[in-house]
Amino acid sequence: MPEISDAEYRQLAAARVLLGTMAQRPDTKRATERIIKHLIPQFTTSDEHQMPIIQEVARTSKKVDKLVQDYENSKIDEGLKQSFQRLSDAGYTEDGIGEIKKLMIDRRIPDPEAAAALFDKRQSPRPQVPSALAPAAWNFGAAAGDDKDLELLWKDEDAWADREAIKAWNDPNK
């Protein structure tokens, strides 16, 4: 084995300390390992040692993210189901609920009950059909017939108003 001088020994010892320090400090460790790997390809870096663990953590993280997303989606689905049930209980038909769902998609409305309010607002009211049992005429100005009170109203409305005022003042139910 060849002999080395004291100066060379001190230089090698200082290089060893420097390399050890660079390999141990968190801010220089990776860069130092990459340089060594570049010079000595068979060298295994700490990242390569940890790669199986990192991959497993990534797979587990994806599974957890999917579980969380599925849980949140199920809560949203349950809320929508309850909202549509309330609409059904309020008297909306399946066709009406289908139209509300279409409106929710077209207008990007997340709440079925808000979409139902818009749906109701957009519907024009149906004209009221007169009853077949009730008379269709108003009969303004028609003869009073046997009603003396109505007859007085048509002949002299001031006298009728005076009589009604006296009745109101003398009403014992006040």
C-alpha positions in Angstrom: 0.0 0.0 0.0 1.5 3.3 -1.0 2.3 5.8 1.7 0.5 9.2 1.7 2.0 12.4 3.0 0.6 14.3 6.0 -0.7 17.1 3.8 -2.5 14.6 1.5 -4.0 12.9 4.6 -5.3 16.2 5.9 -6.8 17.0 2.5 -8.5 13.6 2.3 -9.8 13.9 5.9 -11.2 17.4 5.1 -12.8 16.0 1.9 -14.3 13.2 3.9 -15.7 15.6 6.5 -17.1 17.8 3.7 -18.7 14.9 1.8 -20.2 13.6 5.1 -21.6 17.0 5.9 -23.0 17.5 2.5 -24.6 14.1 2.5 -26.2 14.7 6.0 -27.6 18.2 5.7 -31.2 18.2 4.5 -30.6 21.2 2.1 -27.7 19.5 0.3 -28.3 15.7 0.7 -30.3 15.1 -2.5 -28.0 17.2 -4.7 -24.9 15.4 -3.3 -26.5 12.0 -3.9 -27.4 12.9 -7.4 -23.8 13.9 -8.2 -22.5 10.7 -6.7 -25.1 8.7 -8.7 -23.9 10.5 -11.8 -20.3 9.6 -11.2 -21.0 6.1 -9.8 -24.2 4.7 -11.4 -24.5 1.6 -9.1 -24.8 4.0 -6.1 -28.4 3.9 -4.6 -29.8 7.2 -3.4 -32.1 7.6 -0.4 -34.9 8.5 -2.8 -34.5 5.2 -4.5 -34.6 3.4 -1.1 -37.8 5.3 -0.3 -39.5 4.9 -3.7 -41.7 1.9 -2.8 -42.9 3.8 0.3 -43.6 6.9 -1.7 -45.5 4.9 -4.3 -47.6 3.2 -1.7 -48.4 6.5 0.0 -49.5 7.9 -3.4 -51.8 4.8 -4.1 -53.3 5.1 -0.6 -53.8 8.8 -1.0 -55.7 8.2 -4.3 -57.9 5.7 -2.5 -58.6 8.0 0.3 -59.4 10.9 -2.1 -61.8 8.6 -4.0 -63.5 7.5 -0.8 -63.9 11.2 0.3 -65.3 12.1 -3.1 -67.7 9.2 -3.1 -68.9 10.2 0.4 -69.5 13.8 -0.6 -71.3 12.7 -3.8 -73.5 10.4 -1.8 -74.4 13.3 0.6 -75.3 15.4 -2.4 -77.3 12.6 -4.0 -79.2 12.1 -0.8 -80.0 15.8 -0.5 -81.2 15.9 -4.1 -83.4 12.8 -3.5 -85.0 14.5 -0.4 -85.6 17.7 -2.4 -87.3 15.9 -5.2 -89.3 13.9 -2.7 -90.5 17.2 -1.1 -91.5 18.4 -4.6 -93.4 15.2 -5.2 -95.1 15.6 -1.8 -96.0 19.2 -2.8 -98.0 17.8 -5.8 -95.5 18.0 -8.6 -96.0 15.2 -11.1 -93.3 13.0 -12.6 -93.6 15.1 -15.8 -93.2 18.3 -13.8 -90.2 17.0 -11.9 -88.7 16.0 -15.3 -89.1 19.5 -16.6 -87.6 20.9 -13.4 -84.6 18.6 -13.8 -84.2 19.8 -17.4 -84.4 23.4 -16.2 -81.7 22.6 -13.5 -79.4 21.3 -16.2 -80.1 24.1 -18.7 -79.7 26.9 -16.2 -77.1 25.2 -14.0 -79.3 25.5 -10.9 -78.1 23.2 -8.1 -81.2 23.4 -5.9 -84.3 21.5 -7.1 -86.6 23.7 -5.0 -85.1 26.9 -6.5 -85.6 25.4 -10.0 -89.2 24.6 -9.1 -89.8 28.2 -8.1 -88.4 29.3 -11.5 -90.5 26.7 -13.2 -93.6 27.9 -11.4 -92.8 31.5 -12.3 -92.4 30.6 -16.0 -95.7 28.8 -16.2 -98.6 31.0 -17.3 -101.7 30.8 -15.2 -104.5 28.9 -16.8 -107.6 31.0 -17.5 -110.3 30.4 -14.9 -113.3 28.6 -16.4 -116.6 30.0 -15.3 -118.7 27.7 -13.3 -121.7 26.1 -15.0 -123.7 26.6 -11.9 -123.1 30.3 -11.3 -124.7 33.0 -13.5 -122.3 34.5 -16.0 -123.8 38.0 -15.9 -123.1 40.7 -13.3 -126.6 42.2 -13.5 -125.6 45.8 -12.7 -128.6 48.0 -12.8 -131.0 45.2 -12.9 -134.4 45.6 -11.1 -134.1 44.9 -7.4 -137.2 42.7 -7.3 -138.4 42.1 -3.7 -135.3 43.5 -2.0 -136.4 46.9 -0.5 -132.8 47.7 0.6 -131.4 47.3 -2.9 -134.3 49.2 -4.4 -133.6 52.2 -2.2 -129.9 52.0 -3.1 -130.7 52.3 -6.8 -133.3 55.1 -6.3 -131.5 57.3 -3.7 -128.1 56.1 -2.6 -127.7 59.0 -0.1 -130.8 57.9 1.7 -129.6 54.3 1.6 -126.2 55.4 3.0 -128.0 57.3 5.9 -130.1 54.3 6.8 -127.0 52.0 6.8 -125.1 54.5 9.0 -127.9 54.6 11.5 -128.0 50.7 11.6 -124.3 50.6 12.2 -124.5 53.1 15.1 -127.3 51.3 16.7 -125.9 47.8 16.3 -126.0 46.1 19.8 -123.2 43.7 18.9 -120.5 46.4 19.0 
